[in-house]
Amino acid sequence: MLFRNSSKVIDPKQAKEMMDRGMPLIDVREVSEWNKGHAPGAIHLPLGTLGDNLHRIPRDSQVLVCCRSGNRSAKAVAFLAQQGYQALDLDGGMTAWDANGLPVVNNRGTRGSIS
């Protein structure tokens, strides 16, 4: 586990293991990015809507947060921490997730892509 700007940063393989054990992954990318490809089981909450959707994020456990490369997710993690959430940042975002050979699906549930 790395620390960047006082945020806990989790590598993609660790993140997948955490998701497999039930930890939610919040994807803060825009709709068009999500539709092309996302991690199976992720929760889509675009960064601009995060504040209005806090009720959809569990407060009683840690959550993972991702975007395409890590910039938006770092902002989301900082915001969530201010709201009292325990949020972890996916290092390298969905780009790194995909590069590590982890599953990506599109909005139709078939093989997606991160571009």
ABEGO torsion letter per residue (X at the ends): XBBBGGBBBBBAAAAAAAAAAGBBBBBABBAAAAAABBBBGBBBBBAAAAAAAAAABBAABBBBBBBAAGAAAAAAAAAAAAAGBBBBBBBGEAAAAAAAGBBBBBAAGBBBBBX
